[in-house]
Amino acid sequence: MHKDSSKSLKIESYIVPELSEKSRIQDLASGMFVHTPTKSGLKKAIRKGLVEINGVQVSSGTFLLGGETINLFQRQDSSTKPKIELKLEVVFEDEFLALVNKPPGITVSGIKKWTLENALSSNLKISNQTDALIRPEPIHRLDHATSGILLVGKTASSVIFLNKLFENREIQKTYYAVVIGNIKSTGSITKLVDGKTAATDYTVIHQEVSKRFNMLSLVKLTPSSGRKHQLRKHLASQGNPILGDPLYGTQDKLLKGNGLYLHAYSLNFKHPFTKEIIHLSIPPTKKFLRLFSSIKF
């Protein structure tokens, strides 16, 4: 039984070394493929029909004699997810990854049709790599209301390596936020978020006296962890909620129609394939400039 090649993409090949005796494919799983390094991972791929020998799908009980070429595929069924037309600013793109500017008011990914993920394929070029993804994948998340720089993987291997960079905290993230109230000029907040350790360093860039809010402060934030709503929770916990935050602020201190004043400003990391240092930034949206017109980002 052959796969529908229009729905699957070959991402790895493995040549079986000479064997002293025949062995089942699942018993040789360790080290066979980067994308499925464990025996259970390979078994799952076999069950899905994503493993072939000489163009023929295999079962977990298939025996190998040595010298076979085994191909691993990744399903690319674009019919399961919609594609939307949303113009995105692409600030960097090569064959492996891309950095795009996420507008505020759109969810990065999920079950809904109107997500940034569903707009990526119409904004990015298809990679020339053998494990190119038909649908590029966001590597991290930004809140629905947050704007700014977002990292995207364009190949199966880049998604794996970029996720590892995040897990190992080898990607430095910088945000800008407008917070309510007086706040020390610099500080570090270390508090549990969802039961896990989370740390955020901040520096006050500028302050403006406000009749309505007493004081508004523009702060630069550098989190060393990436917990959900970490920045919003950390700042609110010390009495400085982010302006426009309906969850962790107060309803009487929202600017109607302006949304959340939180922006993902920059990412700094070593490219996993070219090894060059990528350090790119996107200036905050115009609503920040309206409050702090004298600031040059």
N, C-alpha and C positions, 0 to 999 in steps of 0.2 A: 504494500500500500504506500503510495507516494503522497507527500504533502502537497498542498496548494502553494506553489512557490511564490505566488503573488502576495501571500499572507505571511510568509516567513523569510527571514534573512539569515544567511550563514554568517556566524560571528567568530567561530574558531574551528580549526582543524587539528587533528592529533594523529600522528603516525605511530602505530603500535610497534614497540621494539620486538626484537626476536625473543620468543618465549620458549622455555624448556619444556613446557607442557601447556595444553590449551587451558584457557581460563575464561570465566564469565566476565562480561564487560563491566558489571557493577563491582566486581572484585578488584578491578584495576582503576577504580574511580579516582583514588588519591593522586593529585598532581596532573590528572589528565587535562582538565580545563580550568582556566582562571575563573570563568563565570560560574561554574558549578564545582567547587573544590571538594565537596563532601560526597560520600556515597549516597546519602539521602537526596542531595540536590540533583545528582545525575539520574537517580531513579525517577524523580519527579519529571525531569526533562524527557526521559524515555517514555513515561506514561502519556505525556502530552504530544508525543510524536515528533520531538524536536531533535532526535539523534538518528543519524543515518550512517550506514556503511555501504559504499559504492551505490549511493542513490536509493537504498532500500532502508526503510525504518526498521529499527531493532527492538527487541524486548530485553528486559533485565536478565533473562536467561540465555541470551545470545553468547555463544562461545567465540573466543578469539584465538587465532593460531599464531599471530605475529605478522607484521608487515601491512596490516589493514590501515586504510585511512578513514578516520571517523570524523564526521562533520557535526558540529553543534549549531543549531539554528535558534533564532529568537523570533517569536511570533510578532508580526507587525500588522495586526488586523485593524486597519484604520476605520472600519465600519462601526466599531464598537464605541468610538468616541467622535463627537462632531468636530468640524473645523469651522472656526469663525474668522471673519475678516475684521481685524482690529489692528490699525497701524501702530507699531511699536518703534521706539527709538533704539537702534542697535548700536551700542558704543564700542563693541569689539566682537570680531568673529573670525575664527579660523576653521580648520577641518575637524577640530576636536571639541571646541566649546564656544560659547558666546556669552556676552554680558548685555543685558537689555535693561531699559528703563521701565520699571513697573509703574503704571499710573495709579493714583489713589482710587479706591472705590471698585476694585476688581479683585476677585479671589484668585490666588495663584493656581490652584488645582482643586479637583473634587468632582462630585457627580453632576454638578450643574453644567449647562452648556456654556454659559458666558464665563469662561475662565481664561487666564493668561496662557495656560498650557495649551489650550485649544487654538490659540492664535499664533503659536510659535512656528508651526510649519509653513505658514503663509508669509512669515517675516524673515526666516533664515534659509540659507542655501543648504541643499542636501550635501552631506559630507562625501568626499571621494574615498573614505576609508572602507575596508571590507565589512566592518561591523557598524556601518552608518545606521542611525535610527531614522525611520520615516517620520516619527513623531519625537522631536527633541524633548528632553525631560528637565524640568526645573530641579536644581540640586538642593535648594533650601526653600524656606517659606518666608514670606512677609505677610503681615496681617492685611486683611481686606482694605483697611483704611490707610495703610502705610504706603508711601511712594518710595521709589529709588532703585538702586542697582540690584540686579538679580542674576545669579550665575546659572547657566544652562549647559547640560551635556548633550553633544550631538552624536556621540557614538556609545555603544554599549560599554566599552572599556573605559572611556572617559567618565561615564556616570559612576562606575565603580571606584576609580581612583579619586575623583573629586569628592565623593562621599567620604572616603577615607581621610582626606585632608580636613574635612569638617570634623569628623569623629576625633581626629588627633589634634584638633585645635590649631591647625597650621594655616588657617585662613583668618586674617585679621579684618574685622568689620568695624566700620565707624558710622555712627548715626548722628543726626542733628535732631533736637527736639526743643520745643518751647514749653517751659514749665511755669506753673503758677506759684507765686510767693518767693520770699527770700530763700536763698540757698547758698551754702558755702562756696567759695571760689573754685575749690577742687575737692574731690572726695572719692571714696570707694565704698560701694554698697555690696555687702556679702550676706545674702539671706536665702533661705531655702525657697525654691519655687517648685510647687507640686512634689514636695518631699525630697528634692534633689538640690545639691549645692549649686549656687549661681552667683556670679560676681560681675559687677559693672563698675568701671571707672568713669568719672565724668570731670569735665572742665567747663566753667562758665565762660562763654565768649563775650556776652554783652547783656546788659540789663536795661529795661525801660520801666519807668514809673507808669502805673496804669490806674485810672480812676476806678474802673470796674474790678480789676484783679489785684490792686495795690502794687504788685510788681510782676513783670514778666521777664523770664530769663531764657536766653538762648544758650543751650548747653551742647557740648560735644560729648558723645557717649562711646565708649569702647568696651563692649562686653567680652568677657573671656569664656563665656558659655552661651548656649543658645536655647534656653528654655522658652516655652510658649508664654508670650506676653511678659517676658522677663523685664524689659526696660520699663514698661508701663506699671508693672507691679512694684518694682524696686523704687521708682520715683514717688509713686503714690504712698508707699509705706513710710516715707519720711516726710510726708506732708507737702510734697511738690508734684501733684499729678500733672501729666502732660495736658496741655491745653486741647480741649475738644474731645477728651476721652470720656465716652458715655458709660464705660464699665467701671473705671477706677477713679474717676473724678466725681464731680457733683453736677446735677442737672442744671443748677442755676449758674454754672460757670462754663457753659458751652457757647461757642460762637456759631450760631445757627447758619447752616449751609456751608461752613468752612471745613468741617471734618477734623480729623486728628492731625496734630502738628508733630508728626514723627516721620523722619525721612532717612532712608538708608543711603548714606553719602558715598562710601567707598569700600572696595575690597582689595586686599593685598595678599598675594600668594605666589608660589612658584608653579609655573605651568607644568603639569605632570608629564608632558611629552617633550616639549621644546626646551624645558628647564629655564625659560626666561622668567623674570620677575614681572608679574602683572600687577600694576597698581593704578586702578582707574577710579574716577569719581564722577558723580553727577550732582550738579548744584541743586539745592532744594527748590521746591515749587514757588511760584510767585507769591503765594500767601505768606511765606516766610519773609520775603523781601518787603512786603507791605508793612510788616511789624518792625523790621529792622533794616530800613532802607540804606543805612550807612555801612552795612556789613558787606564785604566782598568775599564770596565763597570760592 
